[in-house]
Amino acid sequence: MESAGKTPVNHLGNLPSVDELLRSPAATLIVTEAGGIHVAELAREVIDSLRHELQESKVDKIITQSKQDLLTVSISRLENVWGSEQKTRVQRVINATGVVIHTNLGRAPLSENAKRAIADRASGYCTLEYDLATGKRGKRGASAENLLAELTGAESALVVNNCAAAAFFVLTVFASGGEVVISRGELVEIGGDFRVPDVLAQSGAVLREVGTTNRTKLADYEKAVNENTRVILRVHPSNYRIVGFTATPSLAELAGLAHGQNVLLYEDLGSGALIDLSDFGLKDEPVVSRSIRAGADIVTFSGDKLLGGPQAGIIVGKREFIERLRKHPLYRALRVDKLAYGALEASLDAFRRGTALQEIPVLRMLSMTKDEIAMRVGHFAVRLRESLCEDNDLRFEIIDGVSAVGGGAAPAVEPETKLLAFNHPLMAASRIEQLLRNSTPPVISRIVDERVLIDLRTVSEDEESELQTIFASI
Ligand SMILES: *Cc1c(COP(=O)(O)O)cnc(C)c1O
């Protein structure tokens, strides 16, 4: 029991009511964004926790808590909770990590044309399933599918939610109740939560592993194929690479085997390069059209890896198989929306025009040479030196380093780059990294050897002045 002399009750009485807090100009402003019901909820939580603290605190500390004090504290806490909530929203960040296809940061940034396609063509009422020529219902996705067929040399194409969905869909429709033959070396986990064995299990197919982790021969596949075999599955081991004494039959050899046995040859390419990127160091990245030419019946890949478009799972291959997928009830559950089609069509247009290396941000970043980056970094460093005040102790220098492709593509490829390396005599690198991350817009960097590294490969030129301002304010 509280003794009668010490009267925290009085101070509790000084707490503002929820209504008083809501009447403050700050709360009124937040209400215009969050709505009265939500802000009332936040206000109640703020006052409850303040009441709790008052009850727990020592009396002499509470003595200072006048009615006005408590209102001021409540207002500032309300602003803070609302601010923290805002930070959890999807928001633009500056990716200064040098990881081009950064899954945590939304993978591929869209091209300007793709963004415009979403805003101007696809976001309102649109011709998603409407044929303007006849005034009747049209075929959803027809235009994107035609572009995909044209660019990959496949007979037909279909688009679903992502590549994991595509793999699940293909295996469910073609292998359920039967066996799928796959090389042990390709039973991989991709990106943390995509495991080929799990997908196979979900699809109701039985896995038949062949060969060893580093070597699988055509004869191993031949021995494994039997009357229950439905699919020979080849998975591009995107985010890891076994080097040295390795062997695997060519896709053409597998096609020969599969088609002789009336089995489907399905290749999951994952990153799915539409054009040859070996000039930019991505020598082992298979090009989709080559898989089709080699005889794969179905090939799947992501829309937001090396294609540089929206999240999507692209399925290309022989018409009869694509049509079976299209007519399957699962397609209805896995299909994509108008925004994805808008962005995908616009991204594919760049490949057809032959301007993908300039237009598609992912390809533009990957194709930047070390000299181009050195030039940009040099100019940026000069501007940054000018904008840092004399009393700013932030130090930086330009050093050699490497970027990363990311997104599970080409793990062994590390494009050379020039980095800005920052340190401060009075601030730990982790503190600088945190300040950058909490700025507006947030800047995502990495720390190596107690220095904060900034890789301009993944920073657009438009973002450079923002970056400059943010560094000047540290
Ligand atoms: C990335 C990847 C996937 C998963 O693709 P999502 O589009 O992320 O679903 C599947 N298979 C391979 C080989 C991959 O590289």
The ligand as a Gaussian input file, in Angstrom:
#p B3LYP/6-31G(d) Opt

LIG

0 1
 C       16.339000     -17.910000     -57.395000
 C       16.024000     -19.272000     -57.870000
 C       14.763000     -19.823000     -57.662000
 C       13.683000     -19.068000     -56.924000
 O       13.255000     -17.979000     -57.682000
 P       12.206000     -16.897000     -57.070000
 O       11.854000     -16.064000     -58.243000
 O       12.944000     -16.201000     -56.007000
 O       11.054000     -17.668000     -56.560000
 C       14.521000     -21.090000     -58.135000
 N       15.472000     -21.789000     -58.776000
 C       16.714000     -21.294000     -58.992000
 C       17.717000     -22.131000     -59.712000
 C       17.025000     -20.014000     -58.543000
 O       18.234000     -19.499000     -58.764000

